[in-house]
Amino acid sequence: MYLTYENYVGMGGKKSEIAFSALLRKAERLINAQAGGKTGERLSEMIRTAGVPQAVSDCVFDLLIHFEANAFDGANIQSESRSLGGMSESVTYMRLSKDEADAEAVDIIENYFYGAGLGKLLYRGACLC
């Protein structure tokens, strides 16, 4: 487990423990999918020897917040209405499409695993020496 419920709440998380568990499983699956191969081996070794790095916990927390904000369950749909002279116009939209939200989640992982946080942990098939 990359983040405990107690740490999640301590970082400012507001979801119930049940909702947290579901979102955590989704975040961990996405991280593990991105961190396959050499990166997964490096991450597993880091966790085995020193525990979960803070950058991994921070990454998971940011993913959970991202998933909450882009749930695609109807909770985040925005709408506007206006009327003028007997005519009415309504517009309904979401902040991000599903593809955009998925790409943003991958960007969150890459920022922690490749940019800052864990340094050059993500392995993309080239020597990072």
MONOR-V804331 format. One record per residue. N is the residue number from 0. OMEGA is omega in whole degrees, 0 to 359 (NA if undefined). Layout:
n: <N/N>
omega: <OMEGA/OMEGA>
This chain:
n: <0/1/2/3/4/5/6/7/8/9/10/11/12/13/14/15/16/17/18/19/20/21/22/23/24/25/26/27/28/29/30/31/32/33/34/35/36/37/38/39/40/41/42/43/44/45/46/47/48/49/50/51/52/53/54/55/56/57/58/59/60/61/62/63/64/65/66/67/68/69/70/71/72/73/74/75/76/77/78/79/80/81/82/83/84/85/86/87/88/89/90/91/92/93/94/95/96/97/98/99/100/101/102/103/104/105/106/107/108/109/110/111/112/113/114/115/116/117/118/119/120/121/122/123/124/125/126/127/128>
omega: <184/181/177/179/180/177/178/179/179/179/178/179/186/183/175/181/179/179/178/182/180/179/179/179/179/180/181/177/181/178/180/177/179/186/179/175/183/180/178/178/179/180/179/179/178/182/181/186/187/184/182/178/180/180/178/177/178/178/180/179/179/176/179/178/177/179/178/183/182/187/182/177/180/184/185/179/179/175/178/176/173/178/181/176/178/177/180/179/177/179/178/182/174/181/180/171/179/180/178/179/178/179/179/177/177/178/178/180/181/179/180/188/182/181/181/174/183/180/184/182/182/181/181/175/179/178/180/183/NA>
